[in-house]
Amino acid sequence: MAPSDAPRSGPWDGVRDYFRQDLLPLLADLRLAIVLLLAIAVFSISGTVIEQGQTLEFYQANYPEDPALFGFLSWKVLLTIGLDHVYRTWWFLALLIVFGASLVACTFTRQFPALGAAQKWKYYSQPRQFQKLALSAELSDTDLATLADDLTQKRYLVFQEGNQLYGRKGIVGRIGPIVVHASMILILLGAIVGAMTGFFAQEIVPSGETFQIRNIFDAGPWAEAQIPKDWSVRVNRFWIDYTPEGKIDQFYSDLSVLNLAGEEVDRKTILVNEPLRHRGVTLYQADWGIAAVQVKLNNSPVLQLPMRQLENDGPRFWGTWLPTKPDMSQGVTLLASDLQGSVLIYDNAGQLVSTVRRGMAAEVNGVMLSLVDVVGSTGLQIKADPGIPLVYGGFGLLMLGVIMSYVSHSQVWALEQDGTVYVGGRTNRAQVAFERELLALLEGVAARSQQKALVS
């Protein structure tokens, strides 16, 4: 062969050889998969324990530098590493990708070859071959036809050629690990899709108002397409059911989804654990508040005053100040703690003047103050996670794969030679059950052979 005719090494040959000989075995290593899985579990737990997507002030208040949590975890460390948004950090996504690559490598280098080997068969042609099996026996006064019939009744797939026989069942047990790996890859893919395209928002909306989702707390880099811009939500009504003792029993929001023309396209009354889902976005009932109080002074029109939540460590209160004279020289403070229609009235000196309920009136500073209503506001948590269907599908497939993996792959060989039938078998799990099954099978074959001999 002339030098010019020698095969040339292409520019990608070295890369391909490195991938096959070094990188692929490393990715398929079980030890690497275990380390990656433990790392993913640890950081997932940290993302559950550490509040995600909060403000800088929140982390500075709860994770101070002195004293730092565990001696090192301060708000600076937390924000630098990205523990405030673990599931969207580049290193967590890299862990998921590498773990997925490890599963793919293991599937193609181990599971598919194991499945292929299980689908192939070869006959045993020498009696000494049966000595290598964990369970073997020698039968006389029988034939392969009787053994084949009994194996078929035990749901074995039987192959026979001359005086040689092979039977197997439970091939689905070899497919189970592949299904498990595929399910885990699907779960990882769903997690990545959700982290990159999902978002989380919160809205506090008074009854009767319409809003679009804008108060985004946490969002993936590709979440813009998921944030709805062609529909809005109207809070038709918000109300709270109270127990006879005055405690909150349940709170409800009657929501309508409106298109750009203002037409209602969806409607549902939501409560805790009963959200509204519309076009991949889920609205949860999460909190409540008091938005405003409606009052009348003497015969004036209804005045609606916004209320603000007071900062205190005890029970929640909302308050506002109402002037009782046109020059605002005098006024009263109105406080409310719930939506049962009761308001406390305090003067400028901080003394309780009166308590009024919905529809009642009280005289303050020479005027009659009538309470018309207390307007509530609903607190909504809004989420979109396009990866959830993939995750749910992956978990369903995972359960199926685990069940399939518990099916034993059993094999039986037989050879008829010089009036003796040599039988042996093996299985990959449930060895005791397989031995009992094979012994019962051999006893049945021997009994049937004896009956045939007596009849003949």
CORHU-V776972 format. One record per residue. N is the residue number from 1. PSI is psi in whole degrees, 0 to 359 (* if undefined). NEAR is the number of other ideal C-beta (glycine too) atoms within 8 Angstrom. D_CENTER is the distance of its C-alpha to the mean C-alpha in Angstrom with 1 decimal. Layout:
[[N/PSI/NEAR/D_CENTER] [N/PSI/NEAR/D_CENTER]]
//
This chain:
[[1/129/4/61.9] [2/153/5/62.7] [3/326/5/60.7] [4/339/4/59.5] [5/353/5/58.2] [6/144/7/56.0] [7/134/3/52.2] [8/144/4/50.7] [9/119/5/47.5] [10/165/5/45.2] [11/338/4/43.4] [12/357/6/40.0] [13/319/8/41.4] [14/320/8/40.8] [15/317/7/37.2] [16/319/8/36.6] [17/320/8/38.3] [18/320/9/36.3] [19/316/9/33.0] [20/320/8/34.1] [21/332/7/36.0] [22/305/8/34.1] [23/316/8/30.7] [24/314/11/29.4] [25/325/9/30.4] [26/315/8/28.9] [27/326/13/25.5] [28/358/11/25.7] [29/129/9/26.7] [30/325/7/24.6] [31/320/6/25.4] [32/318/10/23.9] [33/320/12/20.6] [34/317/8/20.6] [35/315/8/21.5] [36/318/12/18.8] [37/319/9/16.1] [38/319/8/17.7] [39/317/9/17.9] [40/319/12/14.3] [41/316/8/13.5] [42/313/8/16.4] [43/330/11/15.5] [44/320/10/11.8] [45/319/8/13.7] [46/324/10/16.2] [47/339/11/13.9] [48/321/6/12.9] [49/315/5/16.6] [50/129/10/18.1] [51/133/7/17.9] [52/143/10/16.5] [53/26/8/18.5] [54/175/7/21.6] [55/166/5/25.2] [56/319/7/27.6] [57/325/6/29.6] [58/313/9/26.7] [59/324/13/26.2] [60/325/9/30.0] [61/324/6/30.4] [62/343/8/27.7] [63/68/10/28.0] [64/164/10/31.8] [65/331/6/33.7] [66/108/4/36.1] [67/140/5/34.9] [68/147/12/31.8] [69/130/8/28.9] [70/15/5/29.5] [71/353/6/32.5] [72/337/7/30.8] [73/90/9/27.6] [74/176/11/29.1] [75/329/12/27.9] [76/314/7/29.6] [77/317/11/27.9] [78/314/13/24.5] [79/327/11/25.0] [80/316/6/26.7] [81/330/7/23.9] [82/22/11/21.2] [83/354/11/19.5] [84/349/12/19.4] [85/61/10/16.8] [86/312/14/15.5] [87/355/11/12.6] [88/8/12/15.3] [89/153/10/18.2] [90/325/5/20.0] [91/327/7/20.0] [92/318/14/16.3] [93/325/12/15.8] [94/320/8/18.9] [95/316/12/17.4] [96/318/12/14.5] [97/315/10/17.3] [98/320/10/19.7] [99/320/13/17.4] [100/319/12/16.7] [101/324/9/20.5] [102/318/14/21.1] [103/318/13/19.2] [104/316/11/21.2] [105/317/11/24.4] [106/322/14/24.0] [107/315/12/23.3] [108/332/8/26.4] [109/339/10/28.7] [110/309/9/28.1] [111/314/11/26.1] [112/316/10/27.9] [113/322/8/31.3] [114/320/10/30.7] [115/318/12/29.9] [116/320/8/33.0] [117/325/7/35.1] [118/332/10/34.0] [119/342/6/35.1] [120/158/6/38.5] [121/156/7/41.2] [122/149/5/44.7] [123/153/10/47.4] [124/125/12/49.2] [125/356/6/52.9] [126/138/6/54.3] [127/329/9/54.5] [128/338/5/53.8] [129/333/10/50.3] [130/342/13/49.3] [131/340/7/50.2] [132/345/4/47.1] [133/150/10/44.8] [134/331/5/43.6] [135/121/10/44.9] [136/161/11/48.0] [137/163/8/51.1] [138/129/8/54.3] [139/142/12/55.5] [140/164/7/59.0] [141/42/7/60.3] [142/177/11/57.2] [143/168/8/55.9] [144/332/11/52.7] [145/316/6/52.7] [146/317/12/52.2] [147/321/15/49.5] [148/320/12/47.7] [149/315/8/47.9] [150/323/12/46.4] [151/321/12/43.6] [152/320/9/42.8] [153/334/6/42.7] [154/14/9/40.1] [155/27/5/37.9] [156/145/11/38.9] [157/117/7/39.4] [158/134/10/43.0] [159/135/8/44.9] [160/137/9/48.7] [161/105/5/51.4] [162/236/4/54.8] [163/18/6/54.9] [164/144/12/51.3] [165/144/15/48.1] [166/134/14/44.4] [167/147/13/41.6] [168/157/13/37.8] [169/162/10/34.8] [170/29/11/31.1] [171/338/12/30.5] [172/335/8/27.0] [173/332/14/26.4] [174/336/12/27.0] [175/333/10/24.5] [176/310/15/21.7] [177/326/11/21.1] [178/318/13/21.0] [179/320/13/18.4] [180/315/12/16.3] [181/318/14/16.8] [182/321/11/16.1] [183/319/15/12.7] [184/323/12/11.9] [185/321/12/13.5] [186/320/13/11.5] [187/316/13/8.1] [188/319/13/10.2] [189/319/12/11.7] [190/321/16/8.7] [191/319/12/8.0] [192/316/12/11.8] [193/316/11/12.2] [194/320/15/10.0] [195/327/13/12.0] [196/331/12/15.2] [197/354/13/15.3] [198/167/15/13.3] [199/162/12/15.2] [200/131/12/15.5] [201/161/12/18.8] [202/141/11/20.8] [203/137/10/24.0] [204/113/10/26.7] [205/126/10/28.8] [206/157/11/32.0] [207/138/12/32.7] [208/352/8/34.3] [209/158/8/33.1] [210/142/7/31.2] [211/157/10/28.8] [212/153/7/26.9] [213/111/12/23.7] [214/335/6/25.2] [215/72/7/24.2] [216/125/10/21.4] [217/324/7/20.2] [218/135/9/17.7] [219/147/10/17.4] [220/165/11/16.9] [221/338/6/20.2] [222/28/7/19.8] [223/351/13/18.5] [224/323/6/22.0] [225/338/6/21.7] [226/337/12/18.8] [227/119/11/20.8] [228/133/10/22.9] [229/348/4/26.6] [230/12/5/28.1] [231/156/11/27.1] [232/177/9/27.3] [233/133/14/26.7] [234/132/10/29.5] [235/98/16/29.3] [236/319/9/31.8] [237/144/8/31.9] [238/134/14/30.2] [239/163/8/31.4] [240/135/13/30.8] [241/132/8/31.7] [242/152/10/33.5] [243/165/7/34.5] [244/336/4/38.2] [245/358/4/38.0] [246/6/7/36.8] [247/156/6/33.2] [248/127/9/30.3] [249/312/7/29.0] [250/150/8/26.6] [251/148/13/26.6] [252/151/12/26.2] [253/123/13/26.3] [254/109/11/27.8] [255/143/14/26.4] [256/134/10/27.8] [257/127/13/26.5] [258/141/12/29.6] [259/185/9/30.4] [260/335/5/32.8] [261/1/4/35.7] [262/11/5/34.6] [263/143/6/34.0] [264/124/7/31.3] [265/347/7/28.8] [266/151/8/26.2] [267/141/8/26.5] [268/144/7/24.7] [269/115/7/25.3] [270/156/12/22.2] [271/179/10/21.8] [272/129/8/19.3] [273/10/4/16.2] [274/78/6/17.9] [275/173/9/17.1] [276/129/10/18.7] [277/129/7/17.0] [278/116/9/19.2] [279/49/5/18.9] [280/359/7/15.3] [281/135/12/15.9] [282/130/9/14.9] [283/118/13/17.5] [284/144/11/17.0] [285/115/13/20.0] [286/327/8/19.8] [287/182/6/23.4] [288/166/10/27.0] [289/181/10/30.3] [290/120/13/34.0] [291/320/11/34.9] [292/166/12/38.6] [293/138/15/41.6] [294/124/12/44.2] [295/167/13/47.7] [296/140/11/51.4] [297/114/10/54.4] [298/242/6/57.5] [299/25/3/57.5] [300/165/7/55.4] [301/168/4/52.6] [302/125/8/49.1] [303/130/10/47.8] [304/117/8/44.0] [305/127/11/43.3] [306/145/7/39.9] [307/148/13/38.7] [308/142/7/36.9] [309/134/9/35.0] [310/147/9/37.1] [311/108/3/36.0] [312/162/6/36.6] [313/349/2/35.0] [314/214/3/35.7] [315/153/5/34.9] [316/135/6/33.9] [317/146/10/36.8] [318/142/13/37.4] [319/162/11/40.8] [320/163/12/43.2] [321/133/8/46.9] [322/116/12/49.3] [323/138/8/52.8] [324/357/12/55.6] [325/148/9/58.4] [326/327/4/58.5] [327/6/4/59.4] [328/25/7/56.3] [329/337/4/58.6] [330/154/8/57.1] [331/178/11/53.7] [332/156/14/51.3] [333/131/13/47.7] [334/129/16/45.3] [335/140/11/42.4] [336/146/14/39.8] [337/351/8/37.0] [338/183/9/35.5] [339/22/9/35.9] [340/2/6/38.4] [341/29/10/41.2] [342/130/11/42.9] [343/135/13/44.0] [344/138/9/46.0] [345/124/15/48.9] [346/145/11/50.2] [347/183/11/53.3] [348/339/7/53.8] [349/359/4/54.8] [350/16/6/51.5] [351/140/6/53.0] [352/121/7/51.5] [353/313/9/53.7] [354/169/8/52.1] [355/127/9/49.0] [356/150/12/48.6] [357/169/9/46.3] [358/126/9/45.4] [359/356/7/48.8] [360/167/8/50.9] [361/156/8/53.1] [362/148/11/54.7] [363/124/8/57.5] [364/131/12/56.7] [365/35/9/59.1] [366/7/5/61.4] [367/157/9/58.9] [368/118/8/56.9] [369/119/16/53.2] [370/132/11/51.3] [371/117/16/47.5] [372/309/9/46.2] [373/161/8/42.5] [374/120/13/39.5] [375/121/13/36.9] [376/163/14/33.3] [377/142/13/30.4] [378/139/14/26.8] [379/119/12/24.0] [380/136/13/21.0] [381/131/10/17.7] [382/126/13/16.8] [383/150/11/13.6] [384/127/13/13.0] [385/92/7/10.1] [386/346/11/11.5] [387/351/15/8.9] [388/315/9/6.4] [389/323/8/9.0] [390/319/12/9.1] [391/314/13/5.6] [392/317/9/6.5] [393/322/10/9.9] [394/319/15/9.3] [395/322/10/8.2] [396/317/9/11.2] [397/326/12/13.3] [398/316/12/12.6] [399/318/8/14.0] [400/317/10/16.8] [401/323/16/17.6] [402/318/10/17.9] [403/317/9/20.2] [404/324/12/22.2] [405/337/11/22.6] [406/352/9/24.4] [407/127/10/27.1] [408/137/12/30.2] [409/107/13/32.0] [410/142/13/35.6] [411/142/11/38.7] [412/133/14/42.4] [413/151/14/45.5] [414/147/15/49.1] [415/127/16/52.5] [416/120/11/55.7] [417/127/8/58.8] [418/42/3/62.3] [419/2/4/61.5] [420/138/10/58.6] [421/117/13/54.9] [422/128/14/52.7] [423/139/15/49.1] [424/161/13/46.1] [425/171/13/42.4] [426/162/10/39.2] [427/162/12/35.5] [428/348/6/32.5] [429/172/7/31.3] [430/54/7/32.6] [431/318/8/36.0] [432/315/6/37.8] [433/321/8/36.7] [434/319/14/37.8] [435/319/9/41.1] [436/319/8/41.7] [437/317/10/40.9] [438/322/12/43.2] [439/318/8/46.0] [440/323/8/45.9] [441/315/12/46.0] [442/321/11/49.0] [443/320/8/50.8] [444/321/9/50.3] [445/317/13/51.7] [446/318/11/54.7] [447/318/8/55.4] [448/322/11/55.3] [449/321/13/57.6] [450/321/9/60.1] [451/320/8/60.1] [452/320/9/60.9] [453/321/8/63.7] [454/320/6/65.2] [455/320/5/65.2] [456/*/4/66.7]]
//
